[in-house]
Amino acid sequence: MADFPEIGRYAVAQYLSSFELLWPATVQTAVDGSEQRFVRRARAMKTWNIRLDWLREDDADKVWKFFTEQGGRAGGFRFRDPWTNEWHEPCWFDTDDLAFVHLSEGVFQGNLVISTQEI
């Protein structure tokens, strides 16, 4: 399984990136229309919002190539959590589209959302 590339100086994200844990819920609807919700604690979804601001051209190229090699949402890969340095697999992108904004000569900006199932 491929590893998400490091950018800059041994990093996978830049400041102002964030993550969240989401627990799926089961909704049961009664005959009278009322709902009862249950959180399934067995598996949480961990999602990282990776901001790529002021990205050098060679780092933007690494991320772009990795994204296209994985086929966007279709591919699975390993990702190192920027906060804990712990590897997670399988991870996937939440979109099939990746766009970088050209800020100035050799400087780009973009955003990625990466997810995995926690056990």
C-alpha positions in Angstrom: 0.0 0.0 0.0 1.4 3.4 -1.0 2.2 6.1 1.6 0.9 9.6 1.3 3.9 11.8 0.3 5.7 14.1 2.7 5.7 17.8 1.8 8.2 20.4 2.8 10.4 19.3 5.7 9.0 15.8 6.6 5.4 16.9 7.0 2.1 15.7 5.5 0.1 18.8 6.4 0.5 22.5 7.1 -0.9 24.6 9.9 -4.6 25.3 10.1 -5.3 21.7 9.0 -7.9 19.9 11.1 -9.4 16.5 11.9 -12.6 15.2 13.3 -14.0 11.9 14.5 -17.5 10.9 13.4 -19.6 8.1 14.8 -22.3 6.6 12.5 -25.8 6.6 13.9 -28.7 4.2 13.4 -32.1 5.9 13.1 -35.2 3.8 13.8 -38.5 5.3 12.8 -41.7 4.3 14.7 -45.1 3.9 13.1 -46.1 7.3 14.6 -43.2 9.0 12.8 -41.0 9.5 15.9 -37.4 8.7 15.6 -34.9 7.0 18.0 -31.2 7.4 17.3 -28.4 5.1 18.4 -24.7 5.8 18.0 -22.7 2.8 16.8 -19.5 3.2 18.8 -17.7 0.2 17.3 -16.3 2.1 14.3 -15.6 5.8 14.1 -14.7 7.7 10.9 -11.6 9.8 11.2 -11.4 12.6 8.7 -8.5 15.0 8.1 -8.9 18.3 6.3 -5.4 19.0 4.9 -4.8 22.6 4.0 -1.9 23.0 1.5 -1.1 26.7 1.6 2.0 28.2 0.1 3.0 24.8 -1.3 6.2 24.8 -3.4 5.8 23.6 -7.0 7.7 20.3 -6.4 5.6 19.4 -3.4 2.4 20.3 -5.3 3.6 18.0 -8.1 4.2 15.1 -5.6 0.7 15.5 -4.1 -0.9 15.7 -7.6 0.9 12.6 -8.9 0.0 10.6 -5.8 -3.6 11.7 -6.1 -3.8 10.7 -9.7 -2.0 7.4 -9.1 -4.5 6.5 -6.5 -7.4 7.3 -8.8 -8.9 9.9 -6.4 -11.5 8.2 -4.3 -10.9 4.8 -5.7 -7.5 4.2 -4.2 -6.4 3.2 -0.7 -3.2 4.3 0.9 -1.4 4.8 4.2 -1.5 8.2 5.9 0.5 9.5 8.9 -1.6 11.5 11.3 0.1 15.0 11.6 -0.8 15.3 15.3 0.2 11.8 16.5 2.6 10.5 13.8 0.6 7.3 13.8 0.1 5.5 10.5 -3.5 4.8 9.4 -4.6 2.4 6.7 -6.5 2.1 4.5 -7.2 5.7 3.9 -8.9 7.3 1.0 -9.6 10.7 -0.6 -13.1 12.1 -0.2 -13.2 13.4 -3.8 -12.2 12.6 -7.3 -11.2 16.2 -8.0 -8.1 18.0 -6.9 -7.3 21.5 -7.8 -4.4 23.8 -7.0 -4.5 27.6 -7.2 -1.4 29.2 -8.6 -0.6 32.0 -6.1 2.7 33.2 -7.5 5.8 31.9 -9.2 6.3 28.4 -7.9 3.7 28.7 -5.1 0.4 26.8 -5.0 -2.6 26.4 -2.7 -5.0 23.4 -2.4 -7.1 21.4 0.0 -7.5 17.6 0.6 -9.9 15.6 2.7 -8.6 12.2 3.8 -10.7 9.6 5.7 -10.2 6.3 7.4 -12.3 3.9 9.6 -11.2 3.7 13.2 -11.6 0.4 15.0 
